[in-house]
Amino acid sequence: MYTVDIDREGDSDEVSCPQAANGGQDSSQASGQEGQIQTAKRWKNLAMKFHLTDLSKNLLLAYQSFGVVYGDLSTSPLYVYKSILVGKLPNHKNEDVIFGAFSLIFWTLTLIPLLKYVVIVLSADDNGEGGTFALYSLLCRHAKFSLLPNQQAADEELSTYKYGPSSQHASSLLLKKFLEKHKKCRTVLLLVVLLGACMVIGDGVITPAISVLSSVSGIKAAEDKLTQGEVLLIVCVILVGLFALQHCGTHKVAFLFAPVVVLWLISIFAIGLYNTIHWNPKIVSALSPHYIIKFFRETGKDGWISLGGVLLAITGTEAMFADLGHFTAISIRIAFAFVVYPCLVIQYMGQAAFLSKNFSSIPHGFYDSIPDGVYWPVFIIATLAAIVASQAIISATFSIVKQCNALGCFPRVKVVHTSRHIYGQIYIPEINWILMIITLAIAIGFHDTTIIGNAYGLACMTVMFITTFLMSLVIVFVWQRNVLFATAFLLFFWIIEGAYLSAAVFKVPQGGWVSLVLSFVFMFMMFVWHYGTRKKYNFDLHNKVPLKWLLGLGPSLGIVRVPGIGLIYSELATGVPSIFSHFVTNLPAFHSVLVFVCVKSVPVPYVPPEERFLVGRICPRPYRMYRCIVRYGYKDIQRDDGNFENQLIQSIAEFILMEAVEPQFASSDNASFDGRMAVISTRNVGTSSTLVVSELDDFDASNSIQGSKSLTLQSLRSAYDDENPQIRRRQVRFQLPESRGMDISVKEELLDLIQAKEAGVAYIMGHSYVKARRSSSFLKKLLIDIGYSFLRKNCRGPAVALNIPHISLIEVGMIYHV
């Protein structure tokens, strides 16, 4: 219709300006040329407006990214030179070594953050999301690498699922078939991704300790009277306060973060420029890689070991990619290339110029290089910047844990959404307090930034090493580039990162073991949880209730069907779980309408709300049994907005009407009932085209409850609402619109659905106990009976994770022998 309107408008313009066939031809051509020129000018002005709007948006995002992305990277000058020069290089204190250390830092910053991440890796986003899970998600969508068991063909129809070209080179096809054929290769790929995630969690522990400890150590450098114990006390107070404020959410102090980091970058730039001019302007010549050769010629093996300190200059680089979802690739590139990179280079240059003339100041190089007049202001800014850097990695740790949970690789935890306006800002109480305890233990136990830096560098470089590997696979399978190009990318950066990683591994006895222990503890926990979850799922998959058995029971299922809706939760996306037969044999009655609900994760960051629900039917129409699959991405938040029940009823009603209208859903073949699903757009309640929706006030809602529920249930419901004032579920009433053309059977089914909703909704779950079979090996019994059982008993229950109201929950116990 829009096209027709434009055509009509164009026709009217032509008719309103008729030209004579003879006398007006030239003037018509002139006016036509004038119109084209005016149109071109208008388009040009419009394009410039869009360009300016887009530019201003990216500049604003670039400014905001300073407080979230670059806090960790920008505070590295506090401890880098100390980590390089203290330890193995005390006997190599001369100008060439200082110049060589700066040259190493400069080229490391240039090759890895600037070339690898800013130029290449930031282009491999997953619908705007970044990080190791984004790369893994891209790979799973372009090849059958995923180990998630309940994936369906319908998931591939999601609008956020498709990415990149579909054609593939012959070499990439061979590699793809090889990896898809061998399950062990896919398992190794998942383990590599989980190792990267565990290292990021390790960063979440080590970053607050080393950042706050490095900034506060400036007090001791200025006041010799302070003891090490007093400095640690100040560090512990700051760390406890930092973790205690996490439940407030970063959005409340977000506007303070960016100015702090910007002020910090300006300060270190000015100090670096002053030191370069004042102490040793010759340091500019160290930009040449020739000084790297002189450095290793002078220091030998000790210089190679000191690379573990050099890599601390790029810690926090992974945040540029991991936090991509909150910003844009252009904004992050602008912020790094034009502000962060020059400020860091000038600061490292100035600090090297100062140290080349003051070798005794190496243990406190940064603070000793600050001019006396601005010492305390810079110290305060440094402390605030360290807190900002810690906040960024803690928030990233929460996101990583949430993503691991979505993959079925982490025990269920409580996820709190801390902002109504900024999507993705979450808080996980259990993880927060675990991180605080471990961080305090590291700060008190080591109290030395050099030792903590060894652990920090190993964790960061391992994540970068894994990102390079995943990125090479993305180049082949997603970008469809030649395997040789991906191999060149892999070898080039693996040679550079391998040198740093080998130096970091060499420092495992000097503190590097901390990150390894933390990573393997978290990884073992993830493996045990994933192993137990898959065994439980496979048990359900191989013991599904036969459809013939249900059809043999008849529409009543052999028991009394009472008014109401029963939502039966299961992990199966197809078939009826074995626990349903357990329900039928143990419960005296069942609801008149049954809905099998499966909440599953798909390998995309977000699922649009209008594509979230898949609805289908189980058994013929008289049985009143349906299936609903609720799909979430690995970054989606399952919010308890009190609207799920209403959306579900609305979606089933839409499906019933669609089934009656569309022929592909009208088959009478009983064997084909289970498995036919339709995507139902979950509009806002009140916009349904099938049912008339009216919202009830408190008086009508209470009357409705009193008319359909017992006095005991009324009192329990009121008590539950009083205890949970933050959860106010919308009370709506569904009514069937007057339609003379509606089929009688369809009308009866919709009326049954509405009456069942009025009677009440119950959530039915299996309280499962998973045990290993008697014939199982000792290792399997150890993993299932001890490890998995311990995690299940000490994590959040499935009802809490799915935001199911306890007042409406029915649980039936069942033992799984896997």
QUILIN-V628703 format. One record per pair of residues at least 4 apart in sequence whose C-alpha atoms are under 6 Angstrom apart, sorted by the first residue. I is the first residue (numbers start at 0). J is the second residue. Records with the same first field share a line. If there is no record, write none. Layout:
I->J, J
This chain:
11->15
18->23
19->23
23->27
26->30
27->31
50->54
57->61, 330
60->330
61->330, 331, 334
63->257
64->68
65->69, 257
66->70, 256, 257, 260
67->391
68->318, 319
69->73
70->387, 388
71->315, 388
72->314, 315
75->312
77->365
79->311
80->84
81->85, 361, 362
82->308, 449
83->305, 308
84->88
87->301
94->355
95->99
96->294
98->285
99->290, 291, 294
102->285, 286
106->110
107->111
108->112
109->113
110->114
111->115
112->116, 316
113->117
114->118
115->119
116->120, 121
117->121, 332
124->128, 129
125->133
127->324
128->323, 324
129->133, 320, 321, 323
130->320, 321
132->136
136->602
139->143, 144, 145
143->179
144->185
155->160
167->479
171->175
176->180
178->184
190->194
195->462
197->518
198->458, 518
200->396
201->514
202->206
203->392, 393, 396
204->434, 438
206->210, 389
207->211, 389
208->212, 438, 442
209->213, 448
210->385
211->385
212->216
214->381, 382
218->222
219->223, 225
239->243
248->417
249->253
258->262
260->384
267->271, 346
268->342, 345, 346
271->345, 346, 349
272->349
273->277
274->278, 349, 353
275->279, 280, 349, 352
276->280
278->352, 353
279->352
282->352
285->290
290->294
295->299, 302
298->302
304->502
306->499, 502
307->499, 502, 503
311->456
314->459
318->322
332->336
333->337
334->338
335->339, 340
336->340
351->355
354->358
360->364
363->367
369->374
377->381
402->633
403->408, 409
404->408, 409
405->600, 633
407->529
408->525, 528, 529
409->525
411->794, 795
412->795
413->427
414->426, 427
415->425, 426
416->425
417->424, 425
434->438
440->444
441->445
442->446
448->452
450->510
452->456
453->510, 511
454->510, 511, 513, 514
457->503
458->514
466->470
471->485, 489
473->477
474->478, 480, 485
475->479, 480, 482
487->491
489->493
490->494
492->496
493->497
496->500
497->501
506->511
507->511, 512
514->518
518->522
519->523
526->530
528->787
539->576
542->577
543->575, 576, 577
544->575, 577
552->556, 557
554->621, 622
558->588
559->588
560->588, 589, 590, 591
561->590, 591
562->590, 591, 755, 758
563->590, 591, 755, 758, 759, 760
564->590, 592, 593, 755, 760
565->590, 593, 761
566->594, 595, 762, 763
567->595, 596, 763
568->595, 596, 597, 764
569->597
570->597
582->586
592->623
593->624
594->624, 625, 626
595->626
596->627, 628
597->628
598->629
599->630
600->630, 631, 632
601->632
603->632
604->632, 633, 634
605->632, 635
606->631, 632
609->680, 681
610->680
611->629, 630
612->628, 629, 678, 679
613->627, 628, 676, 677, 678
614->626, 627, 676, 677
615->625, 626, 675, 676
616->625, 626, 672
617->624, 625, 672, 673
618->672
631->635
639->802
641->728
650->679
654->658
657->661
658->664, 665
685->692
690->734, 735
691->733, 734, 735, 736
692->732, 733
693->731, 732
694->731
695->699, 700, 730, 731
704->708
707->758
712->716
720->724
751->755
761->807
762->807, 808, 809
763->808, 809, 810
764->810
765->810, 811, 812
766->810, 811, 812
767->812, 813, 814
768->814, 815
769->814, 815
770->784, 816
771->780, 816, 817
772->816, 817
780->784
781->785
782->786
783->787
784->788
785->789
790->794
798->803
